[in-house]
Amino acid sequence: MCATCALAHSVLQHGIRKSTTRCSSATAKFLPFSRVERLKPTDMNNLEQAFELDSSPQKINLCGEIYRDINGKPHVFQAVRKAEIGVAGDDKYSNESQPPLGNPDFIRVANELALNKAAPALLQNRVLGIQTRSSLDALRLAAQFLREKMQFNACMLPRPCCERCERIFKSSGFTCHSFQYYCEAKGELNIYGLVADLMTAPEGAVVLLDACAQNPTGLDPSLDEWKLIAHIIKCKKLLPLFHLESHGLASGDAAQDSWALRYFVDSGFDLLCAQSFVKNFGLHNETVGQLMVVLKNSIQLETVREQFEAMLLQRNDKSCSVFASRIVAKILTNASLRHEWTLSLQEIHQRIQQMRLALSNKLELLKTPGSWDHLKEQTGSHLYTNLKIPQLIELRNKHIYVPDSGRINLGALSPTNVDFVAGAIHDVMLSMQSETDANNNILPCAWPYVQCFEVPTSEMANN
């Protein structure tokens, strides 16, 4: 035994000496993770970093999706706080895993909130709900299902559109086309261009529609315009996919914000709807959403359910928040909590509108170059300024940080900083007007002139 140990020790020492002679000091260190390449920072990363490094006490961050109170803190819904305590202390909740499609109680109240408890589609068992992490996750699931299970290959996206939505459809294998939505010259909904593009859309395409507070413009069709859009979609045999991201925050009334969705359902459309319960419940740390599927004929419901369940099991997608879904379900099924939540939505809507009007009125009072009164027509928790990159850069030099989309988070505005923001925008627009006058001797407006009625939709560049 001792001889064996001695032999092993000798061999080991010989191997170490031999290995040492072959390795230089420069290559002795083993750093496998040094092979990982750094990601290129996004524009938003750079903007957030610039804000953090800005030492000015006047700096203002108008980016992000979080609604903040007048003190700059994320708003906490009191109904949500009470529901959190109630759910955490309720022994009836267990740690059993949820069904593949999610929390049944949450799915039921989510469908009822969107469609109304007495909706014929619900009573006739033509509605399917799938719990997701967010509305964007619901859009991703919808795009995957439509492409893989239903063989849709073309989609129509509004122009302008949320960049993340476009990435979702492209990554799912869709050919993306656009339809006109916003008229830059007038700062209003381009209903004529929208209608023209939908009439020339590929038959059988998926069309993405914001049910309220369109992202990014905040502009919505009127009731009559929605009816016209529905007629064209039916004639062209398009499949509507609604995005209900700011439910209750566009008008302060959840029922009014889902009017367009309810009209399409009552009109007999097959459709899908991606719902969010993040902004309207303040659930930014435990997000929850839902994909709702409404069928014209209940016969196909079970087949669609089985396909969604199989897809979710294949993805092993079980990271949706059970706690957040229980909070939403508790609020919407408890009369007292629901009333308190409804009042909170109305208060938030009122403050958002006050900030929208305050900024617009101040710009008009300062006689800021351009037309700003149309900002009052927008809805939702954000304001679409349509400021261009050179103007946004100048604003950042004045310690005001706005994303490249020019979309301002109204929740970050307050009575103490709105005049400062308006003054900075005024100075930037006035300075650029002077530069343009000196170079071209042309008086510009806030938006360069573009024709509202353009050639019908052209295919987006597949970048």
C-alpha positions in Angstrom: 0.0 0.0 0.0 2.8 2.4 0.9 4.7 1.5 -2.3 1.6 2.3 -4.3 1.1 5.6 -2.6 4.8 6.5 -3.2 4.5 5.7 -6.9 1.3 7.8 -7.3 3.0 10.7 -5.5 6.0 10.5 -7.8 3.9 10.4 -11.0 1.9 13.4 -9.8 4.9 15.5 -9.0 6.5 14.6 -12.3 3.3 15.6 -14.2 3.1 19.0 -12.3 6.8 19.8 -13.1 6.3 18.9 -16.7 3.0 21.0 -17.0 4.7 23.9 -15.3 7.6 24.0 -17.8 5.1 24.1 -20.7 3.0 27.0 -19.3 4.3 30.5 -19.3 3.2 33.0 -16.6 1.1 34.8 -19.2 -1.1 31.8 -20.0 -1.3 30.3 -16.5 -4.6 32.0 -15.7 -7.8 30.3 -16.9 -10.5 32.9 -17.6 -13.3 31.2 -19.6 -15.8 34.1 -19.2 -13.4 36.5 -20.9 -14.7 35.0 -24.1 -18.1 36.6 -23.6 -18.5 39.7 -25.7 -20.0 42.9 -24.3 -23.4 43.9 -25.7 -23.7 47.2 -27.4 -25.7 49.6 -25.2 -29.1 50.6 -26.5 -30.2 54.2 -27.0 -32.3 53.8 -23.8 -29.3 52.5 -21.9 -27.2 55.4 -22.9 -30.0 57.8 -22.1 -30.5 56.4 -18.6 -26.7 56.5 -18.0 -26.5 60.1 -19.1 -29.3 61.0 -16.7 -27.6 59.2 -13.8 -24.3 61.0 -14.5 -26.0 64.4 -14.8 -25.2 66.3 -11.6 -27.7 69.1 -12.2 -30.4 69.4 -9.5 -32.9 70.4 -12.3 -32.5 67.2 -14.3 -35.8 65.5 -15.2 -36.3 62.0 -16.6 -39.4 61.8 -18.8 -38.7 58.3 -20.0 -40.1 55.0 -18.8 -43.6 53.5 -18.3 -44.0 53.9 -14.5 -46.7 56.4 -13.3 -45.2 58.5 -10.5 -46.9 60.6 -7.8 -46.1 64.4 -7.4 -43.1 63.4 -5.3 -41.6 61.3 -8.1 -42.3 58.0 -6.4 -44.0 55.1 -8.1 -47.7 55.3 -7.4 -49.1 52.7 -5.1 -52.8 51.8 -5.5 -54.3 51.5 -2.1 -56.7 48.8 -3.4 -53.7 46.8 -4.5 -51.9 47.3 -1.2 -55.0 46.0 0.7 -55.4 43.1 -1.8 -51.7 42.1 -1.3 -52.2 41.9 2.5 -55.5 40.0 2.0 -54.0 37.5 -0.4 -50.8 36.9 1.7 -52.9 36.2 4.8 -55.6 34.0 3.2 -55.1 30.3 4.0 -57.4 29.3 1.1 -54.5 29.9 -1.4 -52.2 27.0 -1.9 -48.8 26.5 -3.6 -50.3 24.0 -6.1 -49.2 24.6 -9.6 -51.7 26.4 -11.8 -53.3 24.9 -15.0 -51.4 25.4 -18.2 -53.4 28.4 -19.2 -53.0 30.1 -15.9 -55.1 31.2 -12.8 -58.7 30.4 -13.7 -60.1 33.1 -11.4 -57.8 35.7 -12.9 -58.7 34.7 -16.5 -62.4 34.9 -15.7 -62.3 38.4 -14.3 -59.9 39.6 -17.0 -62.3 38.5 -19.7 -65.3 40.1 -17.9 -63.4 43.4 -17.4 -62.6 43.6 -21.1 -66.0 42.4 -22.5 -68.6 42.9 -19.7 -69.9 40.1 -17.5 -73.1 39.8 -19.5 -71.3 39.7 -22.9 -72.9 37.1 -25.3 -69.5 35.8 -26.2 -68.9 34.9 -22.6 -72.3 33.4 -22.0 -72.0 31.3 -25.2 -68.5 30.0 -24.1 -66.7 31.5 -27.1 -63.9 33.1 -25.2 -60.5 31.6 -24.2 -58.0 33.3 -21.9 -54.3 32.6 -21.4 -52.4 34.2 -18.5 -49.1 35.8 -19.6 -46.4 37.9 -18.0 -47.5 41.1 -19.7 -49.4 42.4 -22.8 -46.2 42.2 -24.8 -45.7 38.6 -23.8 -49.4 38.1 -24.9 -48.6 39.6 -28.3 -45.5 37.3 -28.6 -47.7 34.3 -27.8 -50.3 35.4 -30.3 -47.8 36.0 -33.0 -46.3 32.6 -32.5 -49.7 30.9 -32.5 -50.9 32.7 -35.6 -47.8 31.9 -37.5 -47.2 28.3 -36.4 -50.7 27.0 -35.9 -52.8 29.1 -38.2 -50.3 29.8 -41.0 -50.7 33.6 -41.1 -47.7 35.2 -42.7 -48.6 38.9 -43.2 -49.4 41.5 -40.6 -50.4 45.2 -40.8 -48.9 47.5 -38.2 -49.8 51.2 -37.6 -47.3 53.8 -38.6 -45.9 54.9 -36.2 -45.9 51.8 -34.1 -44.2 50.6 -30.9 -40.8 49.2 -31.9 -41.1 46.2 -29.6 -44.4 45.2 -31.4 -42.7 45.3 -34.7 -39.8 43.2 -33.4 -42.2 40.6 -32.0 -43.9 40.0 -35.4 -40.7 40.0 -37.4 -39.0 37.5 -35.1 -42.1 35.2 -35.4 -41.6 35.1 -39.2 -44.3 37.6 -40.3 -43.9 39.9 -43.3 -44.8 43.3 -41.8 -46.7 45.9 -43.7 -47.7 49.3 -42.4 -50.8 51.4 -42.5 -50.9 55.2 -42.1 -52.1 56.3 -38.7 -50.6 59.7 -37.8 -50.5 62.9 -39.8 -47.4 64.8 -38.8 -48.4 68.0 -40.5 -51.5 68.4 -38.4 -50.6 66.2 -35.4 -53.9 64.2 -35.7 -55.2 60.8 -36.7 -54.8 60.2 -40.4 -58.1 58.4 -41.0 -58.0 58.8 -44.8 -54.6 57.2 -45.1 -55.6 54.5 -42.6 -58.7 53.6 -44.6 -56.8 53.6 -47.9 -54.0 51.3 -46.6 -56.4 48.8 -45.0 -58.4 48.6 -48.3 -55.2 47.6 -50.1 -54.0 45.3 -47.4 -53.2 41.6 -48.3 -56.4 39.6 -47.8 -56.2 37.4 -44.7 -53.5 39.5 -42.9 -53.4 40.1 -39.2 -54.0 43.8 -38.3 -52.7 45.2 -35.0 -55.0 47.8 -33.3 -54.6 49.6 -30.0 -58.0 49.5 -28.3 -57.3 52.9 -26.6 -54.4 55.3 -26.2 -52.5 54.2 -29.3 -48.8 53.7 -28.7 -47.0 56.0 -29.3 -49.4 58.7 -30.6 -52.1 58.6 -27.9 -54.7 59.2 -30.6 -57.8 57.0 -31.1 -60.5 56.8 -33.8 -63.9 58.2 -33.0 -66.8 55.7 -32.6 -67.9 56.2 -36.2 -64.4 55.8 -37.4 -64.1 52.5 -35.5 -67.2 51.3 -37.2 -65.7 52.2 -40.6 -62.5 50.4 -39.7 -64.5 47.3 -38.6 -66.4 47.3 -41.9 -63.2 47.4 -44.0 -61.5 44.7 -41.9 -64.6 42.4 -42.4 -64.6 43.1 -46.1 -60.9 42.4 -46.5 -61.1 39.3 -44.3 -58.4 40.6 -41.9 -57.9 39.2 -38.4 -58.0 41.9 -35.7 -55.4 41.7 -32.9 -56.1 44.3 -30.2 -53.6 45.6 -27.8 -55.2 46.8 -24.5 -52.2 48.3 -22.8 -53.7 51.3 -20.9 -57.0 49.9 -19.9 -58.8 52.5 -17.7 -56.1 55.2 -18.1 -57.1 56.6 -21.5 -60.5 58.0 -20.3 -60.6 57.0 -16.6 -63.3 54.5 -17.4 -62.4 50.9 -18.1 -65.7 50.3 -20.0 -65.2 53.3 -22.3 -61.6 52.3 -23.0 -62.7 48.8 -24.2 -65.6 50.1 -26.4 -63.8 49.3 -29.7 -63.0 45.8 -28.6 -66.5 45.2 -27.4 -67.9 46.5 -30.7 -65.8 44.1 -32.7 -66.8 41.2 -30.5 -70.5 42.1 -30.7 -70.2 42.4 -34.5 -69.2 38.7 -34.7 -65.4 39.0 -35.4 -62.9 36.3 -34.6 -60.2 38.2 -32.8 -57.4 38.2 -30.2 -56.6 40.8 -27.6 -53.4 41.2 -25.5 -54.3 42.7 -22.2 -52.1 44.4 -19.6 -52.6 44.7 -15.8 -49.4 46.6 -15.2 -50.0 50.3 -15.5 -53.7 50.2 -14.4 -52.8 48.3 -11.2 -49.3 49.6 -10.6 -47.9 46.1 -10.7 -44.5 47.0 -12.2 -42.5 44.5 -10.0 -44.8 41.5 -10.6 -46.3 42.0 -14.0 -49.3 40.1 -15.3 -51.2 40.1 -18.6 -53.5 38.0 -20.6 -54.1 36.9 -24.2 -57.8 36.7 -24.9 -59.1 34.8 -27.9 -62.7 35.3 -29.0 -64.2 32.9 -31.5 -67.3 33.4 -33.7 -68.1 29.7 -33.3 -67.7 27.9 -30.0 -67.1 24.6 -31.9 -63.4 25.3 -32.4 -62.8 26.5 -28.8 -61.6 23.2 -27.4 -59.3 22.6 -30.4 -57.8 26.1 -29.9 -57.4 25.5 -26.2 -55.6 22.2 -26.7 -53.2 23.8 -29.2 -52.4 26.7 -26.7 -51.8 24.2 -23.9 -49.5 22.1 -26.0 -47.6 25.2 -27.1 -47.2 26.4 -23.5 -46.1 23.0 -22.2 -43.6 22.8 -25.1 -42.2 26.2 -24.1 -42.2 25.1 -20.4 -43.5 28.6 -19.8 -44.4 28.6 -16.1 -43.0 31.9 -14.8 -46.2 34.0 -14.8 -46.9 35.6 -11.4 -49.6 33.7 -9.5 -49.5 36.4 -6.7 -50.2 39.2 -9.1 -53.0 37.3 -10.8 -54.6 36.7 -7.3 -54.3 40.4 -6.5 -56.1 41.4 -9.7 -58.8 38.7 -9.2 -59.4 39.8 -5.6 -59.8 43.5 -6.5 -62.2 42.8 -9.4 -64.3 40.4 -7.3 -64.5 42.5 -4.2 -67.0 45.4 -4.5 -65.2 47.6 -2.0 -61.8 47.1 -3.5 -63.1 47.4 -7.0 -64.7 50.8 -6.2 -61.5 52.0 -4.6 -59.5 50.9 -7.7 -62.0 52.6 -10.0 -61.6 55.9 -8.1 -57.8 55.6 -8.3 -58.0 55.2 -12.0 -60.1 58.4 -12.3 -57.7 60.3 -10.1 -54.7 59.3 -12.1 -56.5 60.1 -15.3 -57.4 63.6 -14.0 -53.8 64.3 -13.0 -52.5 63.1 -16.4 -54.9 65.3 -18.2 -53.9 68.3 -15.9 -50.3 67.8 -16.8 -51.1 67.4 -20.5 -53.1 70.6 -20.5 -50.6 72.5 -18.4 -47.7 71.7 -20.8 -49.8 72.4 -24.0 -51.1 75.7 -22.6 -47.7 76.8 -21.5 -46.2 76.2 -24.9 -49.0 78.2 -26.5 -48.6 81.0 -23.9 -44.9 81.2 -24.7 -45.8 81.3 -28.4 -43.5 78.3 -29.0 -42.9 77.8 -32.8 -45.2 75.2 -34.1 -48.7 74.1 -33.3 -49.3 72.5 -29.9 -53.0 72.6 -29.3 -53.5 69.1 -30.8 -51.6 67.6 -27.8 -54.8 68.1 -25.8 -56.6 65.5 -28.0 -54.2 62.7 -27.0 -55.1 60.2 -24.3 -53.2 57.8 -22.0 -50.3 58.2 -19.6 -47.9 59.5 -22.3 -47.6 62.5 -24.6 -46.4 62.2 -28.1 -44.4 65.4 -28.9 -43.0 64.1 -32.2 -39.8 66.0 -31.4 -36.9 64.9 -33.6 -33.5 63.7 -32.6 -31.7 67.1 -32.9 -34.3 68.7 -30.7 -34.1 65.9 -28.2 -30.4 66.2 -28.0 -30.7 69.9 -27.3 -33.3 69.1 -24.5 -30.8 66.7 -22.9 -28.2 69.6 -22.9 -30.8 71.4 -20.8 -31.0 68.4 -18.4 -34.4 67.1 -19.8 -34.3 63.5 -20.9 -36.8 62.3 -23.4 -36.6 59.0 -25.4 -35.8 59.0 -29.1 -39.5 58.4 -29.8 -40.3 61.8 -28.4 -42.9 60.2 -26.1 -43.1 61.9 -22.7 -44.1 60.0 -19.5 -46.8 62.4 -18.1 -46.5 60.7 -14.8 -43.0 62.2 -14.4 -44.4 65.7 -14.9 -45.6 67.7 -11.9 -46.7 71.3 -11.1 -43.2 72.0 -9.9 -41.4 71.1 -13.2 -43.9 71.5 -16.0 -43.0 75.2 -16.6 -39.3 74.3 -16.7 -40.0 71.6 -19.3 -42.2 73.9 -21.4 -39.5 76.6 -21.2 -36.8 74.3 -22.4 -38.9 73.0 -25.3 -39.7 76.6 -26.2 -36.0 77.6 -26.2 -35.0 74.6 -28.3 -37.7 75.2 -30.9 -36.9 79.0 -31.0 -33.2 78.3 -31.4 -33.8 75.8 -34.2 -36.2 78.2 -35.9 -33.5 80.9 -35.9 -31.0 78.5 -37.4 -33.4 77.4 -40.1 -34.3 81.0 -40.9 -30.6 81.9 -41.2 -29.9 78.9 -43.5 -33.0 78.8 -45.6 -35.0 81.9 -44.8 -38.0 79.6 -44.2 -40.2 79.7 -41.1 -40.5 76.2 -39.8 -43.1 74.6 -37.6 -42.6 72.0 -34.9 -43.1 69.2 -37.5 -41.8 69.3 -41.1 -44.6 69.3 -43.6 -45.6 65.9 -44.8 -48.6 65.0 -46.9 -51.3 63.4 -44.8 -52.6 61.2 -47.5 -49.8 59.1 -48.8 -49.5 56.3 -51.3 -51.1 53.1 -49.8 -49.0 51.0 -47.5 -45.6 49.9 -48.5 -43.7 47.0 -46.9 -41.5 47.8 -44.0 -37.8 47.3 -44.4 -36.8 44.0 -42.9 -33.9 45.2 -40.8 
